Amino acid sequence: MTAVGEQMTTGAGEEMHALVERLYPLCRSITGDGVRATLKIVGEYVPLQVHEVPTGTQVLDWTVPQEWNIRDAYVADSSGRRVVDFAASSLHVLGYSVPVSRTMPLSELRAHLHTLPDHPNWVPYRTSYYKPEWGFCLAQETLDAMPDGEYEVRVDSTLADGHLTYAEHVVPGQVQDEVIVSCHVCHPSLANDNLAGIAVATFLARALAQQTPYYTYRFIYAPGTIGAITWLARNAERVERVKHGLVLACAGDPGQLTYKQSRRGDAEIDRVMRHVLAASERPHRVNEFTPYGYDERQYCSPGFDLGVGSLSRTPYAGYLEYHTSADNPDFVSPDAMEDTLAVCREAFAVLDGNRRYVNLSPYGEPQLGRRGLYDSLGGRSDAKQAEMAMLWVLSLSDGEHGLLDVAERSGLPFDTVAAAADALHGAGLIKA
């Protein structure tokens, strides 16, 4: 299956990386103009329906917070030189910092400065969404070079009633049952931890739109946690249509692929991802569900209990560059994103093709040669495999087993099993 996926996505890696580079400078948070600017760019690749949810809206056990926007921020020394400058990187400001304009000694300022002593030239990513605070993030080596004295501190931001913004893109299917693909759009300049996921989701949506998928695919671009909760609160009537789902994050780093199973552990998406990863012979890990991580924990919360897993390369907090300035466009690669995209396409091909059939000639083995089914295999290098696939499909087409069951039990590739089912269906030997 790997070769098929690679052939389908050749060239997409460079385009995805270009999208990451374009989005990287924007200052995103859980609300604000940075999210809107991000969605506007994504909307150039796939059409989006953008939703604005007012501050104060009750969403499950949460409330949509005030909207945060920032124009400028800096720490300047006595000569006016900006030693920490938001204009150089959106990571330099504590996310959701309240406005401040003061002059203070370094001894007082230190309490508001965040560094990574173990990585003295990296800038950390820090936030204070729900507690009024202000602060700056900087390299330890920058702090070490700051002499005692007075510093001008300014955060030109607003925290006021506004909206939480999220967006959806829908690829219509043959049925109304849905597969959701979710990625978070709330992090500032972090290339792997969220931009690679946004890029893979966007190019996956473009690829599916060129087909006629069986399921309807709904792509959700929302701020982490509060965004997914808001979507669930506003779509309670649609949740019953969601049959499968995948959260995409950390999709472009050099690590091996990692699939985190849904809370159920035996959801169809879990079985599909295990099968696809194993059949592809890619290095990979399959992890059990834990109620910590990305938005799979919202979709899998017990009241909803959706069959939603999470696909990443190295999981959150599993790489040194996580939530630091080292998670930049150089850290993610076109090849890694292209590989993640290929796996998604392979998995959704299995989801879409996992039908259940009923054998219309269940008493004894039907004569395949008389129907030209053996002749159709003539000259194929995999003729014996294709023949076995037909026999397995006939054997397990009892209305209870799907084609994924056939592939797992027979050890045959899913696409070979699906091709056999198509041939048998065309010959009138099985029905859906």
N, C-alpha and C positions, 0 to 999 in steps of 0.2 A: 504493500500500500504506500510505502514511502515514495517510491518512484513516481506514482501517479500524482501525489500531493505536490512533489517538487516540480513536476512538469506544469501543473496548474498554476503555480504561483511564481514562476521564474520572472524576475524583473521587479516584483512588488517590493522586495526588500529595500532597494535604493529609494523608492518612492516613499515608503513608510519612514525611513530614516530622515528623509527631507522634511516630512511632516513633523517629526519629533523636533528637529532643529528649528523649525518655524514656530512651534508652540513653546519651546523652551524658555524664552525670555519673559513670557507673560506671568504676571503675579496673580496666581489663582488662590482662592480660598473657598470656604464652604458657601459663601455668597459673594456677590459683587460683580463689578464690570470685568474682572479678569476671567470669570467663568463665561460671561457673555461673549467676550472677545474670542475665547477658545472655541465656543460652540459656533460662532460665526465662521471661523476658519474651517472647522470640521464640516460645516454646512456647504462648503464649496466642493466637498468630495461626495457627500450623500445628503439628500434633502432631510432637514430636521424639523420636527414640530417642537417648538420651544415653549415651556411652561413656566409661568411666574407665580409663585405662591407667596402671599403677603406675610410679612412679619406678624407674629402673634397667632398664626393659624395652628390649631391643635392637630397634631399628626401622631396618632397612637398615644404613647405616653410622653411624647416630646412636644415642644413648641418651636415653630420656625423662628429663629433668632433675628436680631437686627442685622441689617446689611452693612458689611464693612467694605470701605474703599480707601485706597491710599494713593497719594499723589507724589510724596517725597518723604525722605527720612534720612537723617545723617547724624553722625557724631563728629564734631569739628574741634580741632585743637586751638590753642590761643592765637595761632597765626591765621586761622580760618580754613586750614586744610582739612578736608574731610577724610578722616582716618577710617570711618565706616560709612559706606554710601549705598543706599537702596538702589540708586541708579546703576550701580555696577552689578548688582545681583539682588533679585527679590528675596533671596534667602536671608539677607542681612537684617531683616526686620522680623521680630516675633510676630507670627500670624495673629491678626485681630488686635494688634496693639492700639490702645486708646491714644488720642492726641496728647502730645506733650511738647512744650517749648520752654526749656529751662537752661540755666548754666549751673553746673555743679562740679565738685571735685571728683577726681577719679575714684577716691575712696568710697564715695556715695554711689557713683555710677556702676561700680563693679557688681553690685547686687542685681543689676539689670542686663548684665552681659553674659552670653552663653558661648562656650567654646568646647573644643574636643582636645584635651591635653594629650591624649594618646596619638592623635593625628594633628599635629600642630599647624599644618597648612590647609586643613579642611575647615569649611564653615558648616555648622550643624543646622538642621531644620527643626524649628520649635514653634509651637502655637499655644495660644491661650484663648480658646473659643468661648468658653462659658464663664470665665472669671476675668473681670476687668483688670488689665495689666498692660504694661508696655515693656519693650526690651529690644535688644539687638543681638544678632548672632555674628560671630567673627572668628577668624582664625586665631588660635592660641598665640602664634608668632606675632600677629598684629597687636594683641593685647600686651604681650611681653615687651613690645617696643614702645608702648605708650607711657611717657613719663608722668609722674604725679603733677597735678595742676588742675586748672579749670577747663572744662569742656562744654561746648555748646551742644545741647541735645534737642533734636527736633523730630517729631513724627507728625507729619501733615496728613492726618487720616480723619475719616468720619465713621461713626457708628450710629446709625439712625434707622428708623423704620423704613423698610424697603421690601425686598423680595428674595426668596430662594429660587434659583434658576436651575432647571434641568431640561433635558431634551430627549426625544425618542425618534427613532427611524424604524419603520416597519417594512419588511419584505413580505408581501402577501403570499400565502401558500394555497395549496389545494383544499386545506381544511382550516377551520378557525382555531384549532388547538395550537398553542404557542410554545416556542422555545425563546427564552429571554437570554440575551447576552448583555452583561452589565459591566461597566467600567467606571472608575471614579475620576472626577475632573476637578478635584479640590486642592491638589498640591501645586506649589509654585515650581521653581526650576529644578525638577527631579525627572530625569529622562526615563529611567527604568520604572520607577515607582510612580507612575501613572501614565506618562506619555506613550510609552511603548504599548501599553494595553489599549489606549485610545486609538493608536495607529492600527494595531492588529484588528480591533473591532471594526474600524471604519473600512478597511480593505476587505474584511470578511463580508461585511454588508454589501459592498460593491460586487464581490464575486457571486454572492447568492442572488443578487438582483438580476444577474445574467442567466439564471436558471429558472425553472418553475418548481420550487421546492414543495415537498409534501406539507410540511408544517409552515405556519406563519412565524416568521422570525422578528422579534421585537428587540431592538438595540436600545439600551438605556444608558445615557450619559448623565451621571448625577454626582453631586458631592458625596463623599464617603459618609457612611452611617446615617446622618440626618437626611441625605438625599434619597437613599434607598427606603428609609422609613417613610418619608413623604410619598414616594411612589406607591408603596404598599398601602398607605392610608387612603390615597386617592384612587386606587384601582382595586378595591376589595371585590367588586363585582366581576373583575376580569381574572382574578387570581386562580379561579377554578379552571380556567382555560390553559394555565401554564403547566405543561406536562414535563418539561425539561428546562434546564438552565445552566449557564456557565458564567462565572465571574472571571474576567481577564485582568491580570495585574503582573507587574515584574516580568514582562513578556519579551525583553530584549537583551538580557544579560548573557554572559558566556556559559552559565551553568546548564546542567541537564534539566530536562522538563520534569515538572512536579505537578501531579494532580492530587488535589485534596478532595476527598469524597464528601458527598452530601451528608447531612445528619442521619438520613436513613441508612446510608451505607450500601444499600442494594437497589437504589434507584436506577432506572434504565441508563441515565447518563453516566452513572458510576461504572456499570458493566461495559458500556460502549467505550469509555475512556480507557479502562483497563485492557480491553481487547485491542483497541487501536494502537496503544502504546506498545503492548507486547508484540503484536503482529508486525509492527514497523521495525522492531529490533533496535529502536533508539535507546540510548541510556536514559533511564527515567526512574522516578520514584512515585509511589502511590501512598499517600498519607491518609490516616484516619481523620474524621471530622473532629475539630475542636471548636468551642464557641468563642474563639478569638481569631482575628485575622481581618479579612476584608468583608465585603457586603454579603457573602454567602451566609454569614451568621444571621443577617436580618431575614433573608429569604427562607432560611432553614429554621427560624425560630418556631417553637412548637405549635403556636397558633396557626401558622401558615404551612410549615413542614413541606416546603416545596423541594422537588428533586433538583437542587442546584449545587453543583460542585464548583471548584475553583482551579483554574489552570494558570500556572506561572512557570518560570524557569527556576531560579533560586527563590524560595519563598521569602516573604517579608521578614526583615531583620536577620536574614540568613547570609547576608554578604556585608562586608565591612563598609562598603560605600552607601549602604542604606541610610536614607534621610540625612545625607550630607552633600556638599558641593561636588564631591567626587562622583556622584550619580549624575553625570553630564552626558551629552550626546556621544562623547568618545567611549563611554562605558557600554553603550548598547551598539549592536551591530546589525547591518541589513540581513546577514545570514541567519542570525538568531531569531529575528522577528519573522523572517520568511519561513523558518522552520516551525515556529509557533503557529503561524497562519496555516501552514500545510496540515498540521495536526488537527486544528479546528475544522478544516474542510473535510478531512478524512472522517473525523468523528461525526460530523453532521450528515455526511453521506450515509453512514451506517444508521444513524437515527432515522433519517428519511426513508431508508430502504428496509427497515426492520418490520416487515409485514408478517402477518400470520396467514397461513393457507390451509385449505382442506383438500385432502387427496380425493379426487373423484373416481379413482379406480383402486380402492384400498384392499381389495381381495386378491392377494398375490401381486407379484411385480408386473406392471404393465409392459407391453412389448414396445420398447423404445425405438428399436430399429424400424418397425413397421411405420412409425410416425416420422421417420427421417431424423430423429434426434441424434442417433449415433453418427449418421452420415454428415451431420452438420459439424461434427468434431474433426472430420478428416483433415490430416495435415497439421493440426494444432499440436504444439509442443507440450501443452498441458492437457491433452485429450483425456488421459486416464484420470487426472484430477477433476476435470469437468464431468466425466462420467460418474465418478464417486459423489460429486456434489449433487447430481440429479438423484441418485439413489438415496442419499441422506435427506434431501428435501422431501422426496416422496415418503420416506419412512417417518419423518417428524411432522408432516403436514396434517395435523389432527385438530387444528383450531386452537390448540393450547400452546404450541411452541412457535416462536418467531424465528426469522432467519438468523438472528444473532445466536439463538439457542443452537441452531444447526451448525453455525461456524464454530462455536465454542466446543460443542460435543465432538464434531468431526475433526477439528484441528485444521480445517480448510480456511483459506482467506475469505473474508466476507464478500468481496466483490465477485469471487468465483461462485459462491453460493447464490448471490443475488442474480447473476447471469443464468445459472441453472434454473432458478425459479421463474425467470422471465421466459425461458425456453419451454418449460413445462406448462406454464400458464398459456402461452401461445398455442400449444398443442392440445389444450383443453383437458389436461390431466389434473390440474389443481385450480382452485378458485380462492380468491381473497375473502 
